Amino acid sequence: MLHSSEDAIAQYANAFQQLKERFEARSRLSALKVLRDMSQGVVQLSDILNDMRDMGGHHIHERMADIY
């Protein structure tokens, strides 16, 4: 009976370890997706600001520089 209990505990521990690894992998993937989306947003914002500057919005760019 003792071996049976030890086997059951080992199975639960193994299952828990697998769940933990899956959770961590999905968490890392989610974080990478958020970073990717943020990066794309920064690129889009930069493109918009460059377009505004190119359209003669130099004063807008200068005012934004004053803010930062």
CORPE-V855652 format. One record per backbone hydrogen bond with DSSP energy under -0.5 kcal/mol. CO is the residue of the C=O (numbers start at 1). NH is the residue of the N-H. If there is no record, write none. Layout:
CO,NH + CO,NH
//
This chain:
1,5 + 2,6 + 3,7 + 4,8 + 5,9 + 6,10 + 7,11 + 8,12 + 9,13 + 10,14 + 11,15 + 12,16 + 13,17 + 14,18 + 15,19 + 16,20 + 17,21 + 18,22 + 19,23 + 20,24 + 21,25 + 22,26 + 23,27 + 24,28 + 25,29 + 26,30 + 27,31 + 28,32 + 29,33 + 30,34 + 31,35 + 32,36 + 33,37 + 34,38 + 35,39 + 36,40 + 37,41 + 38,42 + 39,43 + 40,44 + 41,45 + 42,46 + 43,47 + 44,48 + 45,49 + 46,50 + 47,51 + 48,52 + 49,53 + 50,54 + 51,55 + 52,57 + 53,56 + 57,60 + 57,61 + 58,62 + 59,63 + 60,64 + 61,65 + 62,66 + 63,67 + 64,68
//
